[in-house]
Amino acid sequence: MSEEDILKQIVKYKLFANILGTPQWHKTQLQDLLCMVEHFGMPQFFLTLTADETSFFQWKKLLTLKKLQNKYIHR
């Protein structure tokens, strides 16, 4: 391993836990989850919401067009 690789590893694992997406943040989130499971028990119901990026941008474009349409077309 080069010095650069070593420094990357040190920085990667020594970042603060409040920086979203860092290994320390994931570790903190996992510990919080395990604590909640220990306190409340295993969840009985899961709800997962996802959106495809292309469909999101299509909806955003459609909403923008609707706003323009409502702004410039008098009824």
One Martini backbone bead per residue (centre of mass of N, CA, C, O) as a GRO file, in nm:
protein
   75
    1MET     BB    1   0.098   0.036   0.020
    2SER     BB    2   0.050   0.351  -0.001
    3GLU     BB    3   0.034   0.651   0.148
    4GLU     BB    4  -0.229   0.735   0.011
    5ASP     BB    5  -0.397   0.486   0.093
    6ILE     BB    6  -0.363   0.519   0.396
    7LEU     BB    7  -0.491   0.803   0.417
    8LYS     BB    8  -0.766   0.723   0.306
    9GLN     BB    9  -0.835   0.523   0.535
   10ILE     BB   10  -0.815   0.719   0.768
   11VAL     BB   11  -1.024   0.924   0.669
   12LYS     BB   12  -1.263   0.728   0.630
   13TYR     BB   13  -1.255   0.627   0.958
   14LYS     BB   14  -1.227   0.945   1.096
   15LEU     BB   15  -1.487   1.046   1.050
   16PHE     BB   16  -1.765   1.175   1.127
   17ALA     BB   17  -2.088   1.058   1.216
   18ASN     BB   18  -2.246   1.327   1.088
   19ILE     BB   19  -2.154   1.227   0.809
   20LEU     BB   20  -2.302   1.143   0.539
   21GLY     BB   21  -2.194   0.806   0.441
   22THR     BB   22  -2.009   0.720   0.641
   23PRO     BB   23  -1.893   0.463   0.822
   24GLN     BB   24  -1.969   0.592   1.097
   25TRP     BB   25  -2.263   0.650   1.031
   26HIS     BB   26  -2.346   0.355   0.977
   27LYS     BB   27  -2.270   0.253   1.257
   28THR     BB   28  -2.465   0.435   1.415
   29GLN     BB   29  -2.726   0.341   1.275
   30LEU     BB   30  -2.700   0.044   1.358
   31GLN     BB   31  -2.700   0.090   1.665
   32ASP     BB   32  -2.978   0.223   1.673
   33LEU     BB   33  -3.136  -0.013   1.553
   34LEU     BB   34  -3.058  -0.229   1.765
   35CYS     BB   35  -3.181  -0.073   2.001
   36MET     BB   36  -3.475  -0.068   1.897
   37VAL     BB   37  -3.509  -0.375   1.879
   38GLU     BB   38  -3.455  -0.428   2.179
   39HIS     BB   39  -3.690  -0.245   2.284
   40PHE     BB   40  -3.942  -0.317   2.060
   41GLY     BB   41  -3.859  -0.510   1.852
   42MET     BB   42  -3.958  -0.654   1.585
   43PRO     BB   43  -4.082  -0.575   1.304
   44GLN     BB   44  -4.411  -0.610   1.128
   45PHE     BB   45  -4.372  -0.354   0.930
   46PHE     BB   46  -4.314  -0.258   0.586
   47LEU     BB   47  -4.209   0.049   0.416
   48THR     BB   48  -4.138   0.105   0.069
   49LEU     BB   49  -4.001   0.386  -0.103
   50THR     BB   50  -3.979   0.446  -0.454
   51ALA     BB   51  -3.784   0.615  -0.723
   52ASP     BB   52  -3.741   0.694  -1.031
   53GLU     BB   53  -3.561   0.935  -1.173
   54THR     BB   54  -3.710   0.967  -1.442
   55SER     BB   55  -3.998   0.993  -1.323
   56PHE     BB   56  -3.942   1.237  -1.147
   57PHE     BB   57  -3.862   1.434  -1.380
   58GLN     BB   58  -4.127   1.406  -1.532
   59TRP     BB   59  -4.308   1.521  -1.307
   60LYS     BB   60  -4.162   1.789  -1.281
   61LYS     BB   61  -4.211   1.879  -1.571
   62LEU     BB   62  -4.520   1.859  -1.562
   63LEU     BB   63  -4.564   2.063  -1.332
   64THR     BB   64  -4.433   2.300  -1.476
   65LEU     BB   65  -4.628   2.301  -1.718
   66LYS     BB   66  -4.884   2.346  -1.550
   67LYS     BB   67  -4.804   2.619  -1.434
   68LEU     BB   68  -4.773   2.763  -1.703
   69GLN     BB   69  -5.055   2.709  -1.803
   70ASN     BB   70  -5.204   2.852  -1.564
   71LYS     BB   71  -5.068   3.132  -1.606
   72TYR     BB   72  -5.138   3.175  -1.942
   73ILE     BB   73  -5.425   3.048  -1.907
   74HIS     BB   74  -5.744   3.154  -1.949
   75ARG     BB   75  -6.081   3.075  -1.812
   0.00000   0.00000   0.00000
